[in-house]
């Protein structure tokens, strides 16, 4: 069964069961082979594809779930690479699909159970730095978190839920002052529209 995932300009991630991972352009039928993943990874979802302008130097980033350890991984490769760089995420946290993002050479993963954001170097897989929450504590509430890029800036959106109804939204922007990275709350996204579902986020 064919499984296609991702928002993308043209190419989608094709993860046919029992077949090599590839990119597929659904309009032209063109496919681009990707290296196999050594571990058994399911629920692959693209975090960073560059649409119809694929170049060998561009990073392709996916999120997946290790079938055996049931922990999330981030996978990084380039066209022509022989293998993926696989970055395992800590197994103690609560991760959801919308809380991962590739941004300017780094991979951001927001851990809901602790409120921290772990930032990895996309080429080495090593932790570059860790960010703590700056917003009020919300651990006794039902929330959904998303990370996205907007107008060249990285945003973190918190959807607060009470009695199965959306109560409010909080929006934070990545701020880097003298290499001190933190989330700063904002109230204006320049008349853009953000579409949120259970696990994904889209900007218009």
Buried (B, 14 or more C-beta within 10 A) or exposed (E): EEEBBBEBEBBBBBBEEEEEBBBBBEEEEEEEEBBEBEBEBEBBBBBBBBEEEBEEEEBBBBBBBBEEEEBBBBBBBBBEBEEBBBBEBBEEBEBBBBBBBBBEEBBBBBBBEBBBBBBBBBEEBEEBBEBEBEEEEBEEEEBBBBBBBBEEBBBBBBBBEEEEEEEEEBBBBBBEEEEEBBBEEEEEBEEEEBEBEEEBBEBE
